[in-house]
Amino acid sequence: MTLTRRRSLMLGLGGLLFAAVHRHGISGAYAAEPLRIGDQKGGARSLLKAAGIGDNASSPLHWSLFAGAPMLIQALTAKAIDAGVIGDAPLVFAQSGSDEIRAIAGVQTDGTTTAVVVQPDSAVRSVADLKGKRIATLKGQTGHYLVLAALKAAGLQATDVRFVFIPPVAAKLALQTGAVDAWATWGPYISDAKVSNGAREIVNGSQLMSGLSYVVATREALEKNRAGLVSYVQQLKAGHQWMQTHTDDYAKVWAEEVGLSLPVAKDVVRTMRGTIISLTPDIVAKQQQVSDFMTETGMISGKLNAQAVMDGSFTF
């Protein structure tokens, strides 16, 4: 091959490379596919922002916000997003409706983020006092689970109360106006009700729930972007480690992101402190207990195998 011919060939290859980079960007030419993360206000994105943990350049994160776990699960099932974080009860519902989702890591908290609250002047002082009362919650979510677990512990049945399945915004108004007697919900809704409106907490999930949430991903994402998922969970792990000693710093960012007061933020962040963990046999067993309870109480129909929705091949 002549020198002139070699030069022409090199110039041609260089032009093709430039065109590829120009068309797809540097990440498109060399990096993994962006990871599409489903989140809720004040969730993972806020945590990483507060901790100063940026996206891994080799696996950029594209965020989508959802109003709750049911909508996030729908997006996962439709493959509109690749990953997100959901609670233990929502994971059971996700498994009962689709084979598309897998848990790849756990987030262990103390369970206090889920609770049942009543108005400050309510005659309800204990779980036993809920008999015959109207309780607002989201069907099949953590608040619903907590009420059923609390009723069982108090020797009551689900039929001893009247569930009113409405979204959080409607539930807040219903509690304030007396349309319902109690509200079972989680996180910012609990803290806002207590701090801003003087609501009283009757029971929380510290003794009645696993305190587990899960980082979940689609099977397609596991096949195509495993490295990106590992990177994302590692960032979450670092974020949670940072939060342990920086709750006030996180509360400031959380308040700005969510639009609630700093006192509310400080209260909710206290319940959000957690640890990223691998899906050991012990964790699978805890999730199986959650699943079995949901079958027993009629939250889902049929028995599920928790192991089938867990991918324990990741170590964190």
C-alpha positions in Angstrom: 0.0 0.0 0.0 1.4 3.4 -1.0 1.9 6.2 1.5 -0.7 8.3 -0.3 -3.2 5.4 0.0 -2.5 4.9 3.7 -3.0 8.6 4.3 -6.3 8.5 2.5 -7.4 5.5 4.5 -6.5 7.1 7.8 -8.3 10.3 6.9 -11.4 8.3 5.9 -11.4 6.4 9.2 -10.9 9.6 11.1 -13.8 11.2 9.4 -16.0 8.2 10.2 -15.0 8.4 13.9 -15.7 12.1 14.0 -19.1 11.6 12.5 -19.9 8.9 15.1 -18.9 11.1 18.0 -20.6 14.1 16.5 -23.8 12.1 16.0 -23.9 10.2 19.3 -21.8 12.2 21.6 -18.8 11.0 23.5 -20.9 8.8 25.8 -22.7 7.3 22.8 -19.4 6.4 21.1 -17.6 4.9 24.1 -19.9 4.7 27.2 -22.7 2.4 28.4 -26.3 3.3 27.7 -27.7 6.0 30.1 -29.6 4.4 33.0 -33.2 5.6 33.2 -34.1 6.0 36.9 -37.6 6.3 38.3 -37.8 8.3 41.5 -40.2 10.3 43.7 -39.7 13.8 45.1 -37.2 13.8 47.9 -35.9 10.4 46.9 -32.7 9.1 45.5 -32.0 12.1 43.3 -32.3 14.5 46.2 -30.0 12.3 48.3 -27.2 12.1 45.7 -27.5 15.9 45.0 -27.2 16.7 48.7 -24.3 14.3 49.2 -22.5 15.8 46.2 -22.4 12.5 44.4 -22.4 13.0 40.7 -23.4 10.7 37.9 -20.8 8.2 36.8 -19.5 9.5 33.5 -19.5 6.0 32.0 -23.2 5.4 33.0 -25.1 8.7 33.1 -28.4 8.8 35.0 -31.6 10.1 33.4 -34.3 10.8 36.0 -38.1 10.6 35.8 -40.4 11.5 38.8 -43.5 9.6 39.8 -46.2 10.3 42.3 -45.9 6.9 44.0 -44.8 3.3 43.8 -47.7 2.1 41.6 -46.9 4.5 38.8 -43.2 3.7 39.1 -44.0 0.0 38.8 -46.1 0.6 35.8 -43.2 2.4 34.1 -40.9 -0.4 34.9 -43.3 -3.0 33.5 -43.7 -1.0 30.3 -39.8 -0.6 30.1 -40.2 3.1 30.2 -37.5 3.2 32.9 -34.7 0.8 33.9 -34.6 1.0 37.7 -36.0 2.6 40.9 -36.6 2.0 44.6 -39.9 0.6 46.0 -41.0 -0.8 49.3 -41.5 -4.4 50.3 -45.2 -4.5 49.8 -45.1 -2.8 46.4 -42.5 -5.4 45.4 -45.0 -8.2 46.1 -47.6 -6.4 44.0 -45.1 -5.9 41.2 -44.2 -9.6 41.3 -47.9 -10.6 41.3 -48.5 -8.6 38.2 -45.4 -9.1 36.1 -42.3 -11.1 35.6 -40.3 -8.1 34.3 -38.9 -6.7 37.5 -36.1 -8.0 39.7 -34.8 -6.7 43.1 -31.0 -6.3 43.0 -30.3 -4.7 46.5 -32.1 -3.9 49.7 -32.4 -0.6 51.7 -32.8 -1.4 55.4 -34.4 1.2 57.6 -36.0 1.1 61.0 -39.6 1.0 59.6 -40.7 4.2 61.3 -41.3 6.0 58.0 -44.7 4.2 57.7 -47.3 5.1 60.3 -51.0 5.7 61.1 -52.0 9.2 62.2 -55.2 10.8 63.6 -56.3 14.3 64.3 -55.0 15.9 67.5 -58.4 15.9 69.1 -59.3 12.3 68.0 -60.7 9.9 70.6 -58.5 7.2 69.0 -55.5 6.5 71.2 -54.5 3.0 70.2 -54.9 0.4 67.5 -57.8 -1.1 69.4 -59.6 2.2 69.1 -59.6 2.0 65.3 -62.4 -0.6 65.4 -65.3 0.7 63.4 -63.3 3.6 62.1 -62.6 4.8 58.5 -58.9 4.6 57.5 -57.6 6.3 54.4 -54.7 4.7 52.6 -53.4 3.5 49.2 -54.6 0.0 48.4 -51.7 -2.5 48.4 -49.1 -0.1 49.6 -47.1 0.1 52.8 -49.8 2.0 54.7 -52.4 -0.7 53.9 -49.9 -3.4 55.0 -49.2 -1.6 58.3 -52.9 -1.3 59.2 -53.5 -5.0 58.6 -50.4 -6.0 60.6 -51.4 -3.7 63.5 -55.0 -5.0 63.5 -53.7 -8.6 63.6 -51.3 -7.7 66.5 -54.3 -6.2 68.4 -56.5 -9.2 67.8 -58.7 -7.5 65.2 -59.7 -8.3 61.7 -59.6 -6.3 58.5 -63.4 -6.3 58.5 -63.3 -4.4 61.9 -62.3 -1.2 60.1 -63.5 0.5 56.9 -60.7 1.2 54.4 -61.0 4.3 52.2 -58.6 3.8 49.3 -57.7 7.3 48.1 -54.4 9.1 47.1 -52.4 11.0 49.7 -53.6 14.5 48.7 -57.2 13.5 49.1 -56.4 11.6 52.2 -54.9 14.6 53.9 -58.0 16.7 53.3 -60.3 13.8 54.3 -58.5 13.5 57.7 -58.6 17.3 58.3 -62.3 17.5 57.5 -63.3 14.4 59.4 -64.3 12.4 56.3 -62.0 9.7 57.7 -60.8 8.9 61.2 -57.2 7.9 60.5 -54.6 8.0 57.7 -52.0 5.3 57.0 -49.2 6.6 54.9 -45.5 7.1 54.8 -42.6 9.5 54.8 -43.3 13.2 54.0 -47.0 12.8 54.4 -46.7 11.5 58.0 -44.1 14.2 58.9 -46.2 17.0 57.3 -49.3 15.8 59.1 -47.6 15.7 62.5 -45.4 18.8 62.2 -47.7 21.1 60.2 -51.1 20.0 61.4 -50.5 18.5 64.8 -51.6 15.0 63.9 -50.9 12.2 66.4 -49.1 9.0 65.5 -51.0 5.9 66.7 -48.6 3.2 65.5 -45.6 2.9 63.1 -43.9 0.1 61.3 -40.9 -0.3 63.7 -42.2 -3.5 65.2 -44.6 -4.6 62.6 -42.8 -4.2 59.2 -39.5 -5.4 57.8 -38.3 -1.8 57.2 -37.0 -3.0 53.8 -37.2 -1.2 50.5 -35.5 -2.5 47.3 -33.6 -1.2 44.4 -35.3 -2.9 41.5 -34.5 -3.1 37.8 -36.1 -4.5 34.6 -34.7 -7.8 33.3 -33.8 -6.0 30.1 -31.6 -3.5 32.1 -30.0 -6.4 33.9 -29.0 -7.9 30.5 -27.9 -4.7 28.8 -26.6 -2.4 31.5 -25.5 -4.4 34.5 -22.4 -2.1 35.0 -24.7 0.9 35.1 -26.9 -0.7 37.7 -23.9 -1.6 39.9 -22.7 2.0 39.6 -26.1 3.4 40.6 -26.4 1.2 43.7 -22.8 2.1 44.7 -23.8 5.8 44.5 -26.9 5.1 46.6 -24.7 3.3 49.1 -22.4 6.2 49.4 -25.3 8.6 49.7 -26.9 6.6 52.6 -23.5 6.5 54.3 -23.2 10.2 54.0 -26.7 10.7 55.3 -26.0 9.0 58.6 -23.9 11.9 59.7 -25.4 14.7 57.7 -29.1 14.6 58.3 -29.4 18.4 58.7 -27.6 19.0 55.5 -29.8 16.6 53.7 -32.9 18.1 55.3 -32.1 21.5 53.8 -31.8 20.1 50.3 -34.8 17.8 50.8 -37.0 20.8 51.9 -36.0 22.8 48.8 -36.7 19.8 46.4 -40.0 18.8 47.9 -41.3 22.3 48.9 -42.1 21.5 52.5 -40.8 23.3 55.6 -37.4 22.6 57.2 -39.0 21.2 60.4 -41.0 18.7 58.3 -37.8 17.8 56.4 -35.8 17.2 59.5 -38.6 14.9 60.8 -38.9 12.8 57.7 -35.1 12.6 57.0 -34.7 11.1 60.5 -36.9 8.1 59.4 -35.2 7.7 56.0 -31.7 6.8 57.2 -30.9 3.4 55.8 -28.2 1.0 54.7 -27.8 -0.5 51.3 -27.5 -4.3 51.6 -27.1 -7.4 49.5 -29.9 -9.8 49.0 -28.8 -12.5 51.4 -31.0 -15.6 52.2 -32.1 -13.8 55.4 -33.4 -10.9 53.3 -35.2 -13.2 50.9 -36.8 -14.9 54.0 -38.1 -11.6 55.3 -39.6 -10.7 51.9 -41.2 -14.2 51.8 -42.9 -13.4 55.2 -44.2 -10.1 53.7 -45.5 -11.9 50.7 -47.2 -14.7 52.7 -48.9 -12.1 55.0 -50.2 -10.3 51.9 -51.6 -13.6 50.6 -53.1 -14.5 54.1 -54.8 -11.1 54.3 -56.2 -11.1 50.8 -54.0 -8.2 49.6 -52.9 -10.6 46.7 -54.3 -13.8 45.4 -52.2 -16.9 45.5 -48.8 -17.6 47.1 -45.6 -16.2 45.6 -42.0 -17.3 45.8 -40.0 -14.3 46.9 -36.7 -15.9 45.7 -38.1 -15.7 42.1 -38.0 -11.9 42.2 -34.6 -11.5 43.9 -31.3 -11.3 42.0 -28.7 -12.2 44.7 -25.8 -12.1 42.3 -25.0 -8.5 43.3 -22.7 -7.8 46.3 -22.7 -4.4 48.0 
